[in-house]
Amino acid sequence: MLPPQDPSLRHGSCDIPTNDLRLAKKVRSNFPEQIALAASFSPTSMWISWVTGDAQIGANVKLLDPSSVGSEIWYGEESEKYLFVRNGPAFVYSQMYPFEGLLNYTSGIMHHVRIDGIMMENVDFSIESVVCNPSTEWYPSQP
């Protein structure tokens, strides 16, 4: 059994307003952000994850289409000499509320690629979020 809650404690949370300058995006929407490296199942493999696109909060959010973007990592043991390429899935997380007054949320596009077959202390890589435009031409997301 839990003890009773102290009534002097503040209830709820103080969220940063969505238009606060601290939350302002500083790069183009298709530029990789929130890059994360994670250990995988062997000493010669690791996961690389990143986000592209804009997260949205509000009553009328527009869901992003993760199938419109490819997730691709080029890597190798020497800088600028990328001999290997791996692709992975892309996902979008959305929380849509059926209740009036609550703000819906949809994430940017989250990419996950596992690279393997290389000693990690020697790895150098380049992240490419390949975006498909309406004319079906592919172009990299780098500036």
C-alpha positions as CSV (number, residue, x, y, z in Angstrom):
1,M,0.0,0.0,0.0
2,L,1.3,3.4,-0.9
3,P,1.5,6.2,1.6
4,P,-0.9,9.2,1.1
5,Q,0.5,11.8,-1.3
6,D,1.8,15.0,0.2
7,P,-0.8,17.7,-0.6
8,S,1.8,20.4,-0.6
9,L,3.4,19.0,-3.8
10,R,2.6,20.6,-7.1
11,H,0.3,18.5,-9.3
12,G,0.7,18.1,-13.1
13,S,3.6,19.4,-15.1
14,C,4.9,22.6,-16.6
15,D,5.4,21.9,-20.3
16,I,7.5,24.2,-22.5
17,P,5.2,26.0,-24.9
18,T,5.5,24.5,-28.4
19,N,6.5,27.9,-29.8
20,D,9.4,28.4,-27.4
21,L,12.6,29.3,-29.2
22,R,14.4,26.5,-27.3
23,L,12.3,24.0,-29.4
24,A,13.0,25.7,-32.7
25,K,14.4,23.5,-35.4
26,K,17.9,24.6,-36.5
27,V,18.3,22.4,-39.7
28,R,16.2,21.5,-42.7
29,S,13.6,18.8,-42.2
30,N,15.4,16.1,-44.1
31,F,18.7,16.6,-42.4
32,P,19.6,13.8,-39.9
33,E,19.2,14.6,-36.3
34,Q,19.3,12.8,-32.9
35,I,21.9,10.4,-34.2
36,A,22.5,7.4,-31.8
37,L,24.9,4.5,-31.9
38,A,24.1,1.3,-30.0
39,A,25.8,-2.0,-29.5
40,S,24.4,-5.0,-31.3
41,F,24.7,-8.8,-31.0
42,S,28.4,-9.1,-31.9
43,P,31.6,-7.1,-31.5
44,T,31.6,-6.4,-35.2
45,S,28.1,-5.0,-35.5
46,M,26.2,-1.9,-34.2
47,W,22.9,-0.1,-34.7
48,I,22.8,3.5,-36.1
49,S,19.6,5.4,-35.6
50,W,18.6,8.9,-36.5
51,V,15.5,11.1,-37.1
52,T,14.5,13.2,-40.2
53,G,11.4,15.2,-40.7
54,D,9.5,17.3,-38.3
55,A,7.6,16.1,-35.2
56,Q,4.2,17.8,-34.8
57,I,2.0,18.6,-31.9
58,G,-1.5,19.9,-32.3
59,A,-5.1,19.2,-33.2
60,N,-4.5,18.8,-36.9
61,V,-1.1,17.0,-37.4
62,K,-0.2,15.6,-40.8
63,L,1.3,12.1,-40.5
64,L,4.6,11.6,-42.3
65,D,5.1,8.6,-44.6
66,P,8.1,6.5,-43.7
67,S,7.9,4.6,-47.0
68,S,8.8,7.9,-48.8
69,V,12.3,7.8,-47.3
70,G,15.1,5.2,-47.5
71,S,17.5,4.6,-44.6
72,E,21.0,4.0,-45.8
73,I,24.4,3.9,-44.2
74,W,27.7,3.9,-46.1
75,Y,30.7,2.8,-44.0
76,G,34.3,1.6,-44.2
77,E,37.6,1.4,-42.3
78,E,39.0,4.6,-43.8
79,S,37.4,8.1,-43.9
80,E,35.9,8.9,-47.3
81,K,36.4,5.3,-48.5
82,Y,33.1,3.6,-47.8
83,L,33.2,0.1,-49.2
84,F,30.0,-1.2,-47.5
85,V,26.4,0.0,-47.6
86,R,23.4,-1.2,-45.5
87,N,19.8,-0.3,-45.5
88,G,17.2,-0.4,-42.8
89,P,13.6,0.3,-41.9
90,A,12.0,3.7,-41.1
91,F,9.1,4.3,-38.7
92,V,6.8,7.0,-37.5
93,Y,5.3,7.1,-34.0
94,S,1.9,8.8,-33.6
95,Q,-0.4,9.4,-30.6
96,M,-3.8,10.5,-31.8
97,Y,-6.4,11.3,-29.1
98,P,-10.1,10.8,-29.7
99,F,-10.8,13.4,-26.9
100,E,-11.4,17.1,-27.5
101,G,-8.8,19.4,-25.9
102,L,-5.9,17.0,-26.0
103,L,-3.0,17.6,-28.4
104,N,-2.1,14.9,-31.0
105,Y,1.5,14.0,-31.6
106,T,3.4,12.5,-34.5
107,S,7.2,12.0,-34.6
108,G,9.7,12.7,-37.3
109,I,10.7,9.7,-39.3
110,M,12.9,7.4,-37.2
111,H,15.6,5.4,-39.1
112,H,17.4,2.2,-37.9
113,V,20.3,0.5,-39.7
114,R,22.5,-2.3,-38.4
115,I,26.0,-2.4,-39.8
116,D,28.3,-5.4,-39.3
117,G,31.4,-7.2,-40.4
118,I,33.9,-4.5,-39.3
119,M,35.9,-3.8,-36.2
120,M,34.1,-0.9,-34.5
121,E,37.2,0.9,-33.4
122,N,38.1,1.4,-37.1
123,V,34.7,2.3,-38.5
124,D,33.9,5.6,-40.3
125,F,30.5,6.1,-41.7
126,S,28.2,8.5,-43.6
127,I,24.4,8.7,-42.9
128,E,22.2,9.2,-46.0
129,S,18.5,9.7,-45.7
130,V,17.4,9.2,-49.3
131,V,14.2,11.0,-50.1
132,C,12.0,10.1,-53.0
133,N,10.6,13.1,-54.7
134,P,7.4,13.1,-56.9
135,S,9.5,12.6,-60.1
136,T,10.9,9.4,-58.6
137,E,14.4,10.7,-58.6
138,W,16.5,9.9,-55.6
139,Y,18.7,12.5,-53.9
140,P,20.6,12.6,-50.6
141,S,19.5,14.6,-47.7
142,Q,22.8,16.3,-47.1
143,P,23.0,20.0,-47.6
